[in-house]
């Protein structure tokens, strides 16, 4: 089967939460496609390609703005933003305390907003840009024990659609991906019954890989998707089918 390949030579990408898992797969895929990639994360990662890591806490407006300004100052442009950073603090509603709610919303939703707000002026200056936000199918359907996480991802979808309307006239597209269960180190620690239930939900009979998500990100960042904006693409093997 023929494979589609992206060519991002000379373009600059910012990826949040790219030190491991899905984010690292996205950063490596962009680098392999020729982009100069800058990762914003609280920890450094080990990349297979030419990826630069910046230690940034997305809960800090100042750190986000300083990092984005430094990247633009060095590169002279920012073409792509992939808001991937996220965390979980799972508990049923009656056991979910304020700190667990705040931590998840502050990184998953407000952190994405901070990055988007910081990057947009640099994209508007060039009347061009692509943004992809990594949501979740649980932001579309809800999930037992994940009120905070599901709410953050549902909010991210709302942010995506609003930003798409506001930024389209500046040549900027904004889309979201909603992965289902993806095989990562984090999901490997889930109870077996949770993994089995997710597998049973799929139409294809297997769980996804970080590379599956990265491939979809590259499509939405490419000119092949230049007329696609404000959309949510499920990468879930049919869990939502």
PADO-786299 format. One record per residue: residue in three letters; x, y, z of N, C-alpha, C in turn. Coordinates in steps of 0.1 Angstrom, whole numbers, plus 5000, padded with zeros to 4 digits. Layout:
REM residues N
[site 'Ala',[X,Y,Z],[X,Y,Z],[X,Y,Z]],
...
This chain:
REM residues 241
[site 'Unk',[5008,4988,5000],[5000,5000,5000],[5009,5012,5000]],
[site 'Unk',[5006,5022,4991],[5014,5034,4990],[5012,5042,5003]],
[site 'Unk',[5023,5049,5007],[5023,5057,5019],[5025,5072,5015]],
[site 'Unk',[5016,5080,5022],[5017,5095,5020],[5028,5100,5029]],
[site 'Unk',[5036,5109,5023],[5047,5115,5030],[5046,5130,5030]],
[site 'Unk',[5049,5137,5041],[5048,5151,5042],[5063,5157,5040]],
[site 'Unk',[5063,5169,5035],[5076,5176,5033],[5075,5189,5040]],
[site 'Unk',[5081,5191,5052],[5081,5203,5059],[5094,5210,5060]],
[site 'Unk',[5103,5208,5050],[5116,5213,5050],[5115,5229,5051]],
[site 'Unk',[5123,5234,5060],[5124,5249,5062],[5113,5254,5071]],
[site 'Unk',[5104,5246,5076],[5093,5251,5085],[5096,5248,5099]],
[site 'Unk',[5090,5256,5108],[5093,5255,5122],[5081,5251,5130]],
[site 'Unk',[5082,5241,5139],[5071,5236,5147],[5074,5237,5161]],
[site 'Unk',[5063,5240,5169],[5064,5240,5184],[5054,5229,5188]],
[site 'Unk',[5059,5220,5196],[5052,5208,5201],[5052,5209,5217]],
[site 'Unk',[5041,5209,5223],[5041,5208,5238],[5039,5194,5243]],
[site 'Unk',[5045,5191,5254],[5045,5178,5260],[5051,5167,5251]],
[site 'Unk',[5063,5171,5245],[5069,5162,5235],[5081,5154,5241]],
[site 'Unk',[5082,5153,5254],[5093,5145,5259],[5092,5130,5259]],
[site 'Unk',[5079,5126,5257],[5077,5111,5257],[5063,5108,5250]],
[site 'Unk',[5061,5096,5248],[5048,5091,5243],[5044,5097,5230]],
[site 'Unk',[5031,5101,5229],[5025,5106,5217],[5033,5119,5213]],
[site 'Unk',[5036,5128,5222],[5042,5140,5219],[5056,5138,5212]],
[site 'Unk',[5064,5129,5218],[5077,5126,5212],[5075,5120,5198]],
[site 'Unk',[5065,5111,5196],[5063,5106,5183],[5060,5117,5173]],
[site 'Unk',[5052,5127,5177],[5048,5138,5168],[5061,5146,5165]],
[site 'Unk',[5069,5149,5175],[5081,5157,5173],[5091,5150,5164]],
[site 'Unk',[5092,5137,5166],[5101,5129,5157],[5096,5129,5142]],
[site 'Unk',[5083,5127,5141],[5077,5126,5128],[5079,5140,5120]],
[site 'Unk',[5077,5151,5127],[5079,5164,5121],[5094,5166,5117]],
[site 'Unk',[5103,5162,5126],[5117,5163,5123],[5121,5155,5111]],
[site 'Unk',[5116,5143,5111],[5119,5134,5100],[5113,5139,5086]],
[site 'Unk',[5103,5147,5087],[5097,5154,5075],[5104,5167,5072]],
[site 'Unk',[5114,5170,5079],[5122,5182,5075],[5120,5194,5084]],
[site 'Unk',[5111,5194,5093],[5108,5206,5101],[5119,5208,5112]],
[site 'Unk',[5121,5220,5116],[5129,5223,5128],[5119,5224,5139]],
[site 'Unk',[5121,5215,5149],[5111,5212,5159],[5116,5217,5173]],
[site 'Unk',[5107,5224,5180],[5110,5229,5194],[5100,5223,5203]],
[site 'Unk',[5104,5216,5213],[5095,5210,5223],[5095,5218,5236]],
[site 'Unk',[5082,5221,5240],[5081,5227,5253],[5076,5216,5263]],
[site 'Unk',[5084,5214,5273],[5080,5203,5283],[5087,5206,5296]],
[site 'Unk',[5082,5201,5307],[5089,5202,5320],[5101,5194,5321]],
[site 'Unk',[5102,5184,5312],[5114,5175,5313],[5120,5174,5299]],
[site 'Unk',[5133,5171,5298],[5139,5169,5285],[5136,5155,5280]],
[site 'Unk',[5136,5153,5267],[5134,5140,5262],[5146,5136,5253]],
[site 'Unk',[5145,5124,5248],[5155,5119,5239],[5149,5116,5226]],
[site 'Unk',[5153,5124,5216],[5146,5123,5203],[5155,5115,5193]],
[site 'Unk',[5149,5109,5183],[5156,5103,5172],[5161,5112,5162]],
[site 'Unk',[5156,5125,5162],[5160,5135,5152],[5165,5147,5158]],
[site 'Unk',[5165,5158,5150],[5170,5171,5154],[5160,5179,5161]],
[site 'Unk',[5156,5175,5173],[5145,5182,5181],[5152,5189,5193]],
[site 'Unk',[5148,5202,5194],[5153,5210,5205],[5143,5210,5217]],
[site 'Unk',[5148,5208,5229],[5139,5207,5241],[5141,5220,5249]],
[site 'Unk',[5129,5226,5253],[5129,5238,5262],[5122,5234,5274]],
[site 'Unk',[5128,5236,5286],[5121,5234,5299],[5111,5245,5302]],
[site 'Unk',[5099,5242,5300],[5088,5252,5302],[5076,5245,5310]],
[site 'Unk',[5072,5253,5320],[5060,5249,5327],[5048,5256,5321]],
[site 'Unk',[5039,5249,5315],[5028,5255,5308],[5018,5261,5317]],
[site 'Unk',[5019,5260,5330],[5011,5267,5340],[5015,5281,5342]],
[site 'Unk',[5027,5285,5336],[5033,5298,5338],[5031,5306,5325]],
[site 'Unk',[5023,5316,5325],[5022,5325,5313],[5036,5331,5309]],
[site 'Unk',[5043,5335,5319],[5056,5341,5316],[5066,5331,5309]],
[site 'Unk',[5066,5319,5314],[5075,5309,5308],[5071,5306,5294]],
[site 'Unk',[5058,5304,5291],[5053,5301,5278],[5057,5313,5268]],
[site 'Unk',[5053,5325,5272],[5056,5337,5264],[5071,5339,5261]],
[site 'Unk',[5079,5337,5271],[5093,5338,5269],[5099,5328,5259]],
[site 'Unk',[5094,5315,5261],[5099,5305,5252],[5095,5307,5238]],
[site 'Unk',[5083,5311,5236],[5078,5313,5222],[5085,5325,5216]],
[site 'Unk',[5087,5335,5223],[5094,5347,5218],[5109,5343,5214]],
[site 'Unk',[5115,5335,5223],[5129,5331,5220],[5129,5322,5207]],
[site 'Unk',[5120,5313,5205],[5120,5305,5193],[5118,5313,5181]],
[site 'Unk',[5108,5322,5181],[5106,5331,5170],[5118,5340,5167]],
[site 'Unk',[5124,5345,5178],[5136,5353,5176],[5147,5346,5170]],
[site 'Unk',[5149,5333,5173],[5160,5325,5167],[5156,5321,5153]],
[site 'Unk',[5144,5316,5151],[5140,5310,5138],[5134,5320,5128]],
[site 'Unk',[5129,5331,5133],[5123,5341,5125],[5109,5337,5120]],
[site 'Unk',[5103,5326,5125],[5090,5322,5121],[5086,5310,5130]],
[site 'Unk',[5073,5309,5131],[5067,5297,5137],[5055,5293,5128]],
[site 'Unk',[5056,5281,5122],[5046,5276,5112],[5036,5268,5118]],
[site 'Unk',[5040,5259,5128],[5031,5249,5133],[5031,5250,5149]],
[site 'Unk',[5019,5248,5154],[5018,5245,5169],[5010,5233,5171]],
[site 'Unk',[5015,5223,5179],[5008,5211,5183],[5007,5211,5198]],
[site 'Unk',[4995,5214,5203],[4992,5214,5217],[4989,5200,5221]],
[site 'Unk',[4999,5193,5226],[4998,5179,5230],[4998,5177,5245]],
[site 'Unk',[5004,5186,5253],[5007,5183,5267],[4994,5180,5275]],
[site 'Unk',[4994,5171,5283],[4983,5167,5291],[4986,5158,5303]],
[site 'Unk',[4978,5158,5313],[4980,5149,5324],[4966,5144,5329]],
[site 'Unk',[4967,5134,5337],[4954,5129,5343],[4956,5128,5359]],
[site 'Unk',[4945,5130,5365],[4943,5128,5380],[4930,5122,5382]],
[site 'Unk',[4929,5109,5379],[4915,5103,5379],[4909,5100,5392]],
[site 'Unk',[4896,5102,5393],[4888,5099,5405],[4874,5101,5402]],
[site 'Unk',[4865,5094,5408],[4851,5096,5406],[4847,5110,5412]],
[site 'Unk',[4836,5116,5408],[4833,5129,5412],[4833,5132,5427]],
[site 'Unk',[4828,5123,5434],[4827,5125,5449],[4840,5123,5456]],
[site 'Unk',[4850,5119,5449],[4864,5118,5455],[4874,5127,5448]],
[site 'Unk',[4869,5135,5438],[4877,5144,5431],[4879,5157,5438]],
[site 'Unk',[4891,5160,5443],[4893,5172,5451],[4897,5184,5442]],
[site 'Unk',[4897,5196,5448],[4899,5208,5440],[4913,5208,5433]],
[site 'Unk',[4923,5203,5440],[4936,5203,5434],[4937,5194,5421]],
[site 'Unk',[4931,5183,5422],[4931,5174,5410],[4924,5180,5398]],
[site 'Unk',[4912,5186,5401],[4905,5193,5391],[4913,5205,5385]],
[site 'Unk',[4919,5213,5393],[4927,5225,5389],[4939,5221,5381]],
[site 'Unk',[4946,5211,5386],[4959,5206,5379],[4956,5202,5365]],
[site 'Unk',[4946,5194,5363],[4943,5189,5350],[4938,5200,5340]],
[site 'Unk',[4929,5208,5345],[4924,5219,5337],[4935,5229,5333]],
[site 'Unk',[4944,5232,5343],[4954,5242,5341],[4964,5238,5330]],
[site 'Unk',[4967,5225,5330],[4977,5220,5320],[4970,5217,5306]],
[site 'Unk',[4959,5209,5307],[4953,5204,5295],[4946,5214,5287]],
[site 'Unk',[4939,5224,5294],[4931,5234,5287],[4938,5248,5287]],
[site 'Unk',[4940,5252,5299],[4946,5266,5300],[4960,5266,5295]],
[site 'Unk',[4968,5256,5297],[4981,5255,5291],[4981,5256,5276]],
[site 'Unk',[4971,5249,5270],[4970,5250,5255],[4966,5264,5251]],
[site 'Unk',[4957,5270,5258],[4953,5284,5255],[4965,5294,5256]],
[site 'Unk',[4973,5292,5267],[4985,5301,5268],[4994,5300,5256]],
[site 'Unk',[4996,5287,5251],[5005,5285,5240],[4999,5291,5227]],
[site 'Unk',[4986,5288,5225],[4980,5293,5213],[4980,5309,5213]],
[site 'Unk',[4977,5315,5224],[4977,5329,5225],[4991,5335,5222]],
[site 'Unk',[5001,5328,5227],[5015,5333,5225],[5020,5331,5211]],
[site 'Unk',[5015,5321,5204],[5020,5318,5190],[5013,5325,5180]],
[site 'Unk',[5000,5328,5182],[4991,5334,5172],[4997,5347,5166]],
[site 'Unk',[5002,5357,5174],[5007,5369,5168],[5018,5366,5158]],
[site 'Unk',[5027,5356,5160],[5038,5353,5151],[5032,5347,5138]],
[site 'Unk',[5021,5339,5139],[5015,5334,5127],[5008,5345,5120]],
[site 'Unk',[5001,5353,5127],[4993,5364,5120],[5003,5373,5113]],
[site 'Unk',[5014,5375,5118],[5024,5384,5111],[5027,5379,5097]],
[site 'Unk',[5027,5366,5095],[5030,5360,5082],[5017,5356,5075]],
[site 'Unk',[5005,5358,5081],[4993,5354,5075],[4993,5339,5071]],
[site 'Unk',[4998,5331,5080],[4999,5316,5077],[5002,5309,5090]],
[site 'Unk',[4996,5297,5091],[4999,5289,5103],[4990,5277,5104]],
[site 'Unk',[4994,5267,5111],[4986,5255,5113],[4987,5251,5128]],
[site 'Unk',[4975,5249,5134],[4975,5245,5148],[4967,5232,5149]],
[site 'Unk',[4973,5222,5156],[4966,5209,5159],[4966,5208,5175]],
[site 'Unk',[4954,5205,5180],[4953,5203,5195],[4949,5189,5197]],
[site 'Unk',[4956,5182,5206],[4954,5168,5209],[4943,5167,5220]],
[site 'Unk',[4931,5164,5216],[4920,5162,5226],[4919,5147,5229]],
[site 'Unk',[4907,5142,5229],[4905,5128,5233],[4891,5124,5230]],
[site 'Unk',[4888,5111,5227],[4874,5107,5225],[4867,5109,5238]],
[site 'Unk',[4874,5109,5249],[4867,5111,5262],[4862,5125,5264]],
[site 'Unk',[4867,5135,5256],[4861,5148,5256],[4849,5149,5247]],
[site 'Unk',[4846,5139,5239],[4834,5138,5231],[4823,5130,5238]],
[site 'Unk',[4827,5120,5246],[4817,5111,5251],[4817,5110,5266]],
[site 'Unk',[4827,5115,5273],[4828,5114,5288],[4834,5100,5291]],
[site 'Unk',[4839,5099,5303],[4845,5087,5308],[4844,5086,5323]],
[site 'Unk',[4840,5074,5328],[4838,5072,5342],[4852,5074,5349]],
[site 'Unk',[4852,5082,5360],[4864,5085,5367],[4873,5096,5361]],
[site 'Unk',[4868,5103,5351],[4876,5113,5344],[4869,5126,5342]],
[site 'Unk',[4861,5130,5351],[4854,5143,5350],[4863,5154,5346]],
[site 'Unk',[4875,5155,5353],[4884,5166,5351],[4890,5165,5337]],
[site 'Unk',[4895,5153,5334],[4902,5151,5321],[4892,5153,5309]],
[site 'Unk',[4880,5147,5310],[4870,5148,5299],[4866,5162,5298]],
[site 'Unk',[4864,5170,5309],[4860,5184,5308],[4871,5192,5301]],
[site 'Unk',[4884,5189,5304],[4895,5196,5298],[4896,5194,5283]],
[site 'Unk',[4893,5182,5279],[4894,5178,5265],[4882,5184,5257]],
[site 'Unk',[4870,5183,5264],[4859,5190,5258],[4861,5205,5256]],
[site 'Unk',[4867,5211,5266],[4870,5225,5265],[4880,5228,5254]],
[site 'Unk',[4889,5219,5252],[4899,5220,5242],[4893,5220,5228]],
[site 'Unk',[4883,5212,5226],[4875,5211,5214],[4868,5224,5211]],
[site 'Unk',[4862,5230,5222],[4855,5243,5221],[4865,5254,5217]],
[site 'Unk',[4877,5253,5223],[4887,5263,5220],[4891,5262,5206]],
[site 'Unk',[4893,5250,5201],[4897,5247,5187],[4887,5253,5177]],
[site 'Unk',[4874,5251,5179],[4864,5256,5170],[4863,5271,5170]],
[site 'Unk',[4864,5277,5182],[4864,5291,5183],[4876,5298,5176]],
[site 'Unk',[4888,5292,5179],[4900,5297,5173],[4900,5296,5158]],
[site 'Unk',[4894,5285,5153],[4893,5283,5138],[4885,5295,5132]],
[site 'Unk',[4874,5298,5139],[4866,5309,5133],[4873,5323,5134]],
[site 'Unk',[4880,5325,5145],[4887,5338,5147],[4900,5339,5138]],
[site 'Unk',[4906,5328,5135],[4919,5329,5128],[4919,5326,5113]],
[site 'Unk',[4908,5320,5108],[4908,5316,5094],[4911,5328,5085]],
[site 'Unk',[4907,5340,5088],[4909,5351,5079],[4924,5355,5078]],
[site 'Unk',[4932,5350,5088],[4946,5352,5088],[4954,5341,5082]],
[site 'Unk',[4947,5332,5075],[4954,5321,5069],[4958,5310,5078]],
[site 'Unk',[4952,5309,5090],[4956,5300,5101],[4945,5290,5102]],
[site 'Unk',[4948,5277,5102],[4938,5266,5104],[4940,5261,5118]],
[site 'Unk',[4930,5257,5124],[4930,5251,5138],[4921,5239,5138]],
[site 'Unk',[4927,5227,5141],[4919,5215,5142],[4923,5207,5154]],
[site 'Unk',[4915,5197,5158],[4918,5189,5169],[4918,5174,5165]],
[site 'Unk',[4926,5166,5172],[4926,5152,5171],[4921,5146,5184]],
[site 'Unk',[4912,5136,5182],[4907,5129,5194],[4911,5114,5194]],
[site 'Unk',[4923,5111,5200],[4927,5097,5200],[4919,5089,5210]],
[site 'Unk',[4918,5076,5206],[4912,5067,5216],[4923,5061,5224]],
[site 'Unk',[4922,5048,5228],[4933,5042,5236],[4945,5040,5227]],
[site 'Unk',[4956,5046,5231],[4969,5044,5224],[4979,5037,5233]],
[site 'Unk',[4987,5028,5227],[4997,5021,5234],[5009,5030,5238]],
[site 'Unk',[5009,5034,5250],[5020,5042,5255],[5024,5036,5269]],
[site 'Unk',[5035,5041,5274],[5039,5037,5288],[5029,5040,5298]],
[site 'Unk',[5022,5051,5296],[5011,5055,5306],[4999,5045,5305]],
[site 'Unk',[4995,5042,5293],[4983,5033,5292],[4987,5018,5295]],
[site 'Unk',[5000,5015,5295],[5004,5002,5298],[5002,4999,5313]],
[site 'Unk',[5001,5009,5321],[4999,5007,5336],[4984,5006,5339]],
[site 'Unk',[4975,5008,5330],[4961,5007,5333],[4957,4993,5336]],
[site 'Unk',[4947,4991,5344],[4942,4978,5347],[4938,4971,5334]],
[site 'Unk',[4941,4958,5334],[4939,4950,5322],[4924,4950,5317]],
[site 'Unk',[4915,4951,5327],[4901,4952,5322],[4898,4965,5315]],
[site 'Unk',[4905,4976,5318],[4903,4988,5311],[4908,4987,5297]],
[site 'Unk',[4920,4981,5296],[4926,4980,5282],[4917,4970,5274]],
[site 'Unk',[4912,4960,5280],[4904,4950,5273],[4891,4956,5268]],
[site 'Unk',[4885,4965,5276],[4873,4971,5272],[4875,4980,5260]],
[site 'Unk',[4886,4988,5261],[4889,4997,5250],[4892,4989,5237]],
[site 'Unk',[4899,4978,5238],[4901,4969,5226],[4888,4964,5221]],
[site 'Unk',[4879,4960,5229],[4866,4955,5225],[4858,4965,5218]],
[site 'Unk',[4860,4978,5221],[4853,4989,5215],[4857,4992,5201]],
[site 'Unk',[4870,4988,5197],[4875,4991,5184],[4868,4983,5173]],
[site 'Unk',[4869,4989,5161],[4864,4982,5150],[4875,4974,5143]],
[site 'Unk',[4887,4978,5145],[4898,4972,5138],[4905,4961,5145]],
[site 'Unk',[4901,4959,5158],[4907,4948,5166],[4920,4950,5172]],
[site 'Unk',[4925,4963,5172],[4938,4965,5179],[4938,4980,5183]],
[site 'Unk',[4947,4982,5193],[4948,4996,5198],[4958,5004,5189]],
[site 'Unk',[4958,5017,5190],[4966,5025,5182],[4980,5027,5188]],
[site 'Unk',[4989,5033,5180],[5002,5036,5184],[5005,5051,5184]],
[site 'Unk',[5015,5056,5191],[5018,5070,5190],[5020,5075,5175]],
[site 'Unk',[5026,5066,5167],[5029,5069,5153],[5016,5071,5145]],
[site 'Unk',[5005,5064,5149],[4992,5066,5142],[4987,5080,5145]],
[site 'Unk',[4989,5085,5157],[4985,5099,5160],[4994,5109,5153]],
[site 'Unk',[5007,5106,5153],[5016,5115,5146],[5013,5116,5131]],
[site 'Unk',[5009,5105,5125],[5006,5106,5110],[4994,5115,5108]],
[site 'Unk',[4984,5114,5116],[4972,5122,5115],[4976,5137,5117]],
[site 'Unk',[4985,5140,5127],[4989,5153,5129],[4996,5159,5117]],
[site 'Unk',[5005,5151,5111],[5012,5156,5099],[5002,5159,5088]],
[site 'Unk',[4992,5151,5086],[4982,5154,5076],[4975,5168,5078]],
[site 'Unk',[4971,5170,5091],[4964,5183,5094],[4973,5195,5093]],
[site 'Unk',[4986,5193,5094],[4996,5204,5093],[5000,5206,5079]],
[site 'Unk',[4997,5197,5070],[5001,5198,5056],[4992,5206,5047]],
[site 'Unk',[4996,5209,5035],[4988,5216,5026],[4976,5207,5021]],
[site 'Unk',[4978,5194,5023],[4967,5185,5019],[4954,5188,5027]],
[site 'Unk',[4956,5195,5039],[4944,5198,5047],[4942,5213,5048]],
[site 'Unk',[4947,5221,5038],[4946,5235,5038],[4931,5240,5039]],
[site 'Unk',[4922,5232,5035],[4907,5236,5035],[4900,5230,5047]],
[site 'Unk',[4907,5224,5056],[4901,5218,5068],[4905,5226,5080]],
[site 'Unk',[4894,5231,5087],[4896,5238,5099],[4884,5237,5108]],
[site 'Unk',[4886,5238,5121],[4875,5237,5131],[4870,5223,5132]],
[site 'Unk',[4878,5213,5128],[4873,5199,5128],[4879,5191,5140]],
[site 'Unk',[4873,5180,5143],[4878,5170,5153],[4879,5157,5146]],
[site 'Unk',[4892,5152,5144],[4894,5139,5137],[4897,5129,5148]],
[site 'Unk',[4888,5118,5148],[4890,5107,5158],[4901,5098,5152]],
[site 'Unk',[4911,5095,5161],[4921,5085,5157],[4920,5074,5168]],
[site 'Unk',[4910,5065,5166],[4906,5056,5177],[4903,5042,5172]],
[site 'Unk',[4906,5039,5160],[4903,5025,5155],[4889,5022,5155]],
[site 'Unk',[4880,5032,5156],[4866,5029,5155],[4859,5028,5169]],
[site 'Unk',[4866,5033,5179],[4859,5032,5193],[4847,5040,5193]],
[site 'Unk',[4846,5051,5185],[4835,5060,5185],[4825,5057,5174]],
[site 'Unk',[4828,5046,5166],[4819,5043,5155],[4806,5038,5159]],
